[in-house]
């Protein structure tokens, strides 16, 4: 066995609700089923940051994985978002861009959230516009991307999905 596994994951977590607190105790707990774990390079920063993300546990995709190209129809888009930061996220936008197999954009829609307060989850805000796929056979990829003023796009700011327009087959597998 190789016990030199390094996930290389970096997290920045805003501690909401601890303003004007003189002491804080942090605890790191291992939730796993292996023999070891380790945390290295913990840094506490006294700063205010916005940290928006697309929640991967709730977002809409095409109603069917496979749809006959002659029977495509509009579908709604929605994703829950969170501001994990301890500062408000100004000018927050959630965009879905859908591309064909040649990486050509076939559609995009934007949901504006304006100012998202710190430590807030926003659920079930359906996009005002629906998306209608082209009636062309092919594989299409969509990506939800959230952004706000002054925030760097990182791994939790995007969620991808895909769907297929087929010759004549409906299917979810």
C-alpha positions in Angstrom: 0.0 0.0 0.0 1.0 3.5 -0.7 0.6 5.8 2.4 1.8 8.9 0.7 -1.5 10.0 -0.7 -1.8 13.8 -1.0 -5.2 15.2 -2.0 -3.7 18.7 -2.6 -7.1 20.3 -1.7 -7.1 23.8 -0.4 -10.0 25.3 1.3 -10.8 28.9 2.3 -13.7 29.1 4.8 -15.2 32.3 6.1 -16.2 32.0 9.7 -19.6 33.5 9.8 -21.1 34.8 13.0 -17.8 35.3 14.8 -17.5 39.0 14.4 -16.2 40.8 17.5 -15.4 37.5 19.3 -12.2 37.5 21.3 -11.5 33.7 21.3 -12.3 30.9 18.9 -11.6 27.2 19.2 -11.2 25.2 16.0 -11.6 21.4 15.8 -10.7 19.2 12.9 -12.5 15.8 12.7 -11.6 12.9 10.5 -14.7 11.4 8.8 -13.3 8.4 6.9 -12.5 4.7 7.1 -8.8 4.5 6.7 -5.8 4.4 9.0 -4.5 7.9 8.9 -5.1 11.5 8.0 -3.3 14.8 8.2 -3.8 18.5 8.0 -1.0 20.8 7.1 -0.5 24.5 6.6 -3.6 25.9 8.4 -3.6 29.7 8.2 -6.0 32.0 10.0 -6.6 35.2 8.2 -8.3 38.3 9.5 -10.0 39.4 6.3 -13.4 39.7 4.7 -14.0 37.7 1.6 -16.9 36.7 -0.6 -16.9 33.1 -1.6 -19.8 32.1 -3.8 -20.4 28.6 -5.1 -22.9 26.6 -7.1 -24.3 23.9 -4.8 -23.7 20.5 -6.4 -26.6 18.9 -4.6 -29.3 20.9 -6.5 -29.2 22.0 -10.1 -31.3 21.4 -13.1 -30.2 19.6 -16.3 -32.0 18.6 -19.4 -35.2 16.6 -18.6 -33.9 13.6 -20.4 -30.3 12.5 -21.1 -31.3 11.5 -24.7 -34.0 13.2 -26.7 -34.8 12.8 -30.4 -33.6 16.0 -32.1 -37.0 16.3 -33.8 -38.7 16.5 -30.3 -36.5 19.0 -28.4 -38.4 21.4 -26.2 -37.6 24.3 -23.9 -36.4 23.4 -20.4 -36.0 25.5 -17.2 -32.6 26.0 -15.5 -32.1 26.5 -11.7 -29.3 25.9 -9.2 -28.9 26.6 -5.6 -26.1 28.9 -4.6 -24.2 29.8 -1.5 -22.0 32.6 -0.3 -19.6 30.9 2.1 -17.7 34.0 2.7 -17.9 36.4 5.6 -18.4 39.4 3.2 -21.3 40.2 0.9 -20.9 39.1 -2.7 -21.6 42.1 -4.9 -23.0 41.9 -8.4 -23.4 38.1 -8.2 -24.4 36.3 -11.5 -25.1 32.7 -12.3 -24.6 31.9 -16.0 -25.3 28.7 -17.9 -23.5 28.3 -21.2 -24.3 25.4 -23.4 -22.0 24.2 -26.2 -22.0 21.7 -28.9 -19.4 19.0 -29.5 -17.3 21.5 -31.5 -17.2 23.8 -28.5 -19.4 26.3 -30.2 -21.8 28.1 -27.8 -25.4 27.3 -28.7 -27.0 29.2 -25.9 -26.6 31.0 -22.6 -28.8 32.4 -19.9 -28.0 34.5 -16.8 -29.6 34.8 -13.4 -28.8 38.0 -11.5 -28.6 37.9 -7.8 -27.2 41.4 -7.2 -25.8 41.4 -3.6 -25.7 38.0 -1.8 -25.2 38.5 1.9 -22.4 36.6 3.7 -23.2 33.1 4.9 -26.3 32.8 2.8 -27.9 30.0 0.8 -30.3 31.0 -2.0 -32.5 28.1 -3.2 -35.0 27.6 -6.0 -34.4 30.8 -8.0 -35.4 29.6 -11.5 -33.9 31.5 -14.4 -36.3 33.9 -16.1 -35.5 32.4 -19.5 -35.7 28.8 -20.6 -33.3 27.1 -22.9 -34.3 25.3 -26.1 -31.6 23.0 -27.5 -30.9 23.1 -31.3 -32.8 20.4 -33.2 -29.5 18.9 -34.3 -28.2 15.4 -33.4 -25.2 15.7 -31.1 -23.7 15.9 -27.6 -24.1 19.1 -25.7 -22.4 20.3 -22.6 -23.7 22.9 -20.2 -21.9 24.6 -17.4 -23.3 26.6 -14.5 -20.8 29.3 -13.5 -21.2 31.8 -10.6 -19.2 35.0 -10.3 -19.2 38.1 -8.2 -17.1 41.3 -8.0 -13.6 40.7 -6.8 -13.9 36.9 -6.5 -11.6 34.5 -8.2 -13.3 31.7 -10.1 -12.4 28.4 -8.4 -13.5 24.7 -8.5 -16.8 25.3 -6.6 -17.9 28.1 -8.9 -18.7 25.7 -11.8 -20.9 22.7 -12.3 -21.0 20.8 -15.6 -23.7 18.6 -17.2 -24.4 17.1 -20.6 -27.2 15.8 -22.7 -27.6 14.2 -26.2 -29.9 14.9 -29.1 -30.4 11.6 -30.9 -31.8 10.4 -34.2 -34.9 8.8 -32.6 -34.1 7.6 -29.1 -35.4 8.8 -25.7 -33.5 7.6 -22.7 -31.9 8.3 -19.3 -29.0 5.9 -19.7 
